[in-house]
Amino acid sequence: MKKCSKCSGKLKTVGFFRTKGWECTKCKGTFVKYRYLSYQELLADKLDKVAGQCKNSKLKCLECGTTMKLLQLGKIGLELDFCPNDYNIWFDFKEPQRFMKWFDKNAPKGWKNSDEPSTTAVMAAIYFSGS
């Protein structure tokens, strides 16, 4: 695995909710590969639809090197860095917890947070923020 795209720190494999990710030992951001996430088709479909409206992130995808896109989830005050080619996601330090906090307060009844909690929260945030 390459070095952190944000700060060039070393990456280490970590447990990320019920999957795995690569956390930077310096900035504490976490890179999660799309293939490890739940709801892959829904996530890819939504990100495809919004990619053209997103500005470029300062980050590069650690898997393919493409400039990531920055999805502003304005109504909820969160941002999501994602690769427009392979849908990998970068979470800044404590960002997954912010998604989960929003999810716990705002997700409609019937949305279960069972498979992979961070992905469920991200999906809910994207769909219900109007992005």
C-alpha positions, 0 to 999 in steps of 0.5 A: 500500500502506498503512503497517505495521500493527505500527509504522506504518513505511513498506512497500517491495516486496521479494523474498520467497523466490520471490514478493514481499512488503512489508517494513516499513522500521522493524520489518522485518516482512513482509506477504505476500498470499495470492494470491502463496503456494503451496498456497493451497487447503490453507492456506485450508482449514487456516486456516478450521478454526483461525480460531475457536480463535485469539485476535485479533492486534494487527495489521490486514490491510493489504489489507482492514483486518480484525483478523488472527488469531494462530495459536499453533504451541505445539509448535514455539514459533512464531506466525502472524498471518493474515487470516481473510478473505483469508488474507494473512500477516504475518511478524515480523522473522526469522520466515520464517527460524525457520519454515525452520529448524524445517522443515529439522529436522522436516519428514517425508520427501517434503515438498519445499521447492521451490515457495515455501519459506516457504509450504511451511515454514508449511504443514508447521508448521501441519499437524505442530504439532497446531494 
